[in-house]
């Protein structure tokens, strides 16, 4: 089931200040990943922050979680790259930006047996 939320709130760590930086941004989802697109590519401040520190905090509606973000490369990540752009076109009518993938961090719990 696709979410009806239009925006997510992404908190990155400022690469110079080390302070939290939050933005509101359009997003799409596919196969357990969230994708956001940077209109200004690698020049976007939040992209620069992710390149410096990939751990991020995501808030969608009332749901909050920690994740790891990475900038997708058109050749190396061609399937995810094109999927993110296609889904953004379908949801918003725009998808020309640089896709960034965010994967939820999960805690591995081991039982000592």
C-alpha positions in Angstrom: 0.0 0.0 0.0 1.4 3.4 -1.0 1.4 6.2 1.5 -0.7 9.3 1.0 1.9 11.6 2.7 3.3 14.1 0.3 6.4 15.0 2.3 9.0 13.5 4.6 11.2 15.4 7.1 14.8 14.5 6.7 17.3 15.4 9.4 21.0 15.3 8.4 24.1 16.3 10.3 25.6 19.5 9.2 29.0 18.7 7.7 30.6 21.9 9.1 28.6 22.6 12.3 27.8 18.9 13.2 24.3 20.3 14.1 21.0 18.7 13.0 19.6 20.1 9.8 16.0 19.3 8.9 14.3 19.7 5.5 10.9 19.0 4.1 11.0 17.1 0.9 8.9 15.0 -1.5 9.6 11.3 -1.4 8.6 8.0 -3.0 9.0 4.4 -1.7 9.9 1.1 -3.4 10.8 -2.3 -2.0 11.4 -1.1 1.6 13.5 2.0 0.6 12.6 5.6 0.6 13.9 7.8 -2.3 14.2 11.6 -2.4 15.4 13.6 -5.3 17.8 16.6 -5.2 16.8 19.2 -7.7 20.3 20.7 -7.6 22.1 17.4 -7.5 25.3 17.2 -5.5 25.3 21.0 -4.9 22.3 20.7 -2.5 23.5 21.3 1.1 21.6 18.3 2.4 23.3 16.1 -0.2 26.7 17.4 0.9 25.7 16.6 4.5 24.8 13.0 3.5 28.1 12.6 1.6 29.8 13.6 4.8 27.6 11.6 7.3 25.1 9.1 5.8 23.2 8.4 9.0 19.9 10.4 8.9 16.6 10.7 10.8 13.4 10.4 8.9 9.9 11.5 9.9 6.8 10.6 7.8 3.6 11.6 9.4 3.8 10.2 13.0 6.4 7.6 12.0 10.1 8.3 12.9 13.1 6.2 12.2 16.9 6.2 11.7 18.3 5.4 8.3 21.4 5.4 6.1 21.3 7.5 3.0 23.3 7.2 -0.2 23.5 9.1 -3.4 22.6 6.8 -6.4 24.9 6.7 -9.4 23.1 6.5 -12.8 25.4 3.6 -14.1 26.1 1.6 -11.0 22.6 1.9 -9.6 20.7 2.1 -12.8 17.6 0.1 -11.8 17.0 2.0 -8.5 18.0 5.3 -10.1 15.4 5.0 -12.9 12.7 3.5 -10.5 13.1 6.5 -8.1 12.7 9.0 -10.9 9.8 7.1 -12.5 7.9 6.9 -9.2 8.5 10.6 -8.5 7.1 11.4 -12.0 4.0 9.3 -11.2 3.4 10.8 -7.8 4.4 14.4 -8.4 4.7 15.0 -12.1 8.4 15.7 -11.6 11.4 13.4 -11.2 14.5 15.0 -12.8 16.6 15.3 -9.7 19.5 13.2 -8.3 18.0 10.2 -6.5 19.1 9.5 -2.9 18.1 6.2 -1.3 17.4 5.9 2.4 17.4 2.5 4.0 15.9 2.0 7.5 18.5 1.0 10.1 17.5 -2.2 11.9 18.9 -3.4 15.2 20.0 -7.0 15.0 19.0 -8.8 18.3 20.9 -12.0 19.1 19.9 -14.4 21.7 22.6 -16.1 23.7 21.6 -19.7 23.6 
